[in-house]
Every structure is written in structure tokens, then in C-alpha cells.
Amino acid sequence: VIRPSYVLGGRAMEIVHDLEGLRRYMTNAVKVSGKNPVLIDSYLRDAIEVDVDALCDGTQVYVAGIMEHIEEAGIHSGDSACSLPPYSLRDDVIAEIRRQTEAMAHALGVVGLMNVQYAVKDGDIYVLEVNPRASRTVPFVAKATGIPIAKIAARIMAGEKLANFGIDQPGPPKLDHVAVKEAVFPFARFPGVDVVLGPEMKSTGEVMGLDRDFGRAFAKSQLGAGVDLPDSGTVFVSVRDHDKQAILGPARDLLGMGFRLIATRGTADFLSEQGLTVDRVNKVLEGSPHIVDAIIDGEVQMVVNTTEGAKSIEDSFSLRRTALTSGIPYYTTIAGARATVRAIQAMKNGSLEVASLQSYFKGAE
């Protein structure tokens, strides 16, 4: 992961995979970084990113929310959807994240809010960054848990103690619901902008979906972001080599729900070898009839496309842009595709219900 110095929102940050990409980046980064150093970090591929918001009064620590990102580490935290509580992390990993958060709050002498970003890979926990301040996730955590943590933080900074607010326990009570935050993007307003997500932040807003399980909550978050998930039809799948094994599960689930799969040659060959029924479609560079033709003709109801490398991203730009302008749901990460499949399964098992925010908390009228 390479980034210029002194930038916000991951500006000009990029994941570089080879020497050619490094040369190209160094040429362009100077325009943003100027005479300041360019920073280089090791990239954890396929890691799960976790956001934690906590309160500390100088003595006691209250872990207000542990959020598991749906997109893998490497996607800017402002662009990634996230779930509170975590939907796939083991209990022992969550407990260790809580312990580390409490230890850092004490060591840093935090009085008020603190945000920590972790990455979890193969059971190991890495600290990406810790900030003794409020994060963009604070409003989401407050609404998801029913606890006004920004207000409490301000009063703690003025000298009050956590015990005054009845939250002197280590963390929030166990929730009977799941909250999913989803980012909202302005891509449709900017012709020529690619929808591929990365370490540079592109979103301009966010929405929240709440329900009793993850699939339904994620489905609501998609609806809130203006995405209408299909319940039938054709799904186009084209993934990079690294993701081929990972797409097997979602592909099988889609077929099991009655969807038809189409894919470009490499992905189609792999899925066919695994015993899945899939039809092949041309890439744009292979000539008509190709995938963009199929999208324009209304033959595709959802797109799953992961790619890496400057040339591959450029070659597949037109299919992602056409999906966007055609109002077709598109997902550029495997994690996003998995979550979407769970949402479609939940919607097929029953209609989504509307409920007030207050009804999710005990004691609500």
C-alpha cells in the first residue's frame, strides 16, 4: 500500500502489485505529495478490517461498538459496508479486540472518544491505526446501540465519569438485532469515473439497515442506498484468478436460488470444471455479442466483477460503467458478493418489514 504524506480520505492511495505499477505510481504521486515523502506499508491480502469506537474517562473504558467490515481490508473504511455486531468473527477474536482496545485507551490516556482500526488475518490481529477522537462511525454506532456516545464523550471530556451514565461495564449489552452501514456513491453524476473500490475514498454518504439477522439488515442497507436486488434472472460473473475459488460458494447459492450464470472465458471454464452450470459470454475486446451488449439489452440483472492491475481494470471499465448507467446492481469484491447472496436468500424467505428505530431497544414504547 503506497500513499502520499498529509492527505485525507486515502487521497491518491493505491495498492501496487508489481514494479511497473510502482513506477507508474511514483510518477503520479509526486503531483499530490510534492516534496513530502511517499509512505509504503505491507498489504494484508484477504484480511478482515474491523472498526472499534470506545469511550474512556481516564479510568474506565466502554467499548461502544465493534464493527466488521464487509469488504476486505484495502477498501477505504468510508467506502466499505460494515456490520454491528460482527457477523463472521469468532468470539475469541472479538474478546481479544476488546482487550487490546481497552489497553490502548489506558496507555494513551484517552478522555473521551477513541477509534481503532484493526485487520484480522488467519486469527492474527493487526492494529492499522488508533485515533483519540471521534470517527465517522460514531453516529452509526449511536443509532445501532441506542446509546448517545457523542453526547456522553463531550460530558466525559468536561469531567464526568462513565458510571454517571450507567455504562461503566466493558461493553454494550448484547443486541437482538443487526445493523449494517452501507456507503452511498456519486458515480452516476460523474461520467467516466470507475466504480472499482480501493484505498482512496469515493463515497459521499451512508445509510443504515436494521433487522433481526444479517441477511435482512444487509438487504435493507442496499435498498437504502438505492440498489434494487434481483430475485431472479441472470448474474454475470467475472473474477480475477485469486478470487476464483472464493466465488464458488456464492455461485452455487445463486444457481440454487434459480439464477442463471454467465461468465467470461476464464471464470466460465473454472466454474464449469467445478460442476456448475454456466454460459460463456465474450469480453468487450473479444467482439460482439459481448457482455456490454447483454447488459444494454436487459439480459443481465446483477454483475460481480473483481479485477486488479491497470490494464485489466481499464479493459473491464465499460462493463462496470454500463451496469451503473443501466441501474443494475454491481459488486467489485467477493465479500460484497457473498453478503448480497445472503441478502437475496433472506428476501426470498420472507418480505422485509418496516419498524421504528426505537422498537429495536428494550423499554421502547
Helices and strands as residue ranges (DSSP letters): E 2-4, H 19-33, E 38-40, E 48-57, E 61-69, E 82-84, H 91-108, E 111-121, E 124-131, H 138-145, H 149-157, G 162-165, E 178-184, G 187-189, E 205-211, H 214-224, E 234-238, G 241-243, H 248-256, E 260-263, H 265-273, E 279-280, G 284-286, H 291-296, E 302-305, H 310-315, H 317-325, E 330-331, H 334-348, G 358-360
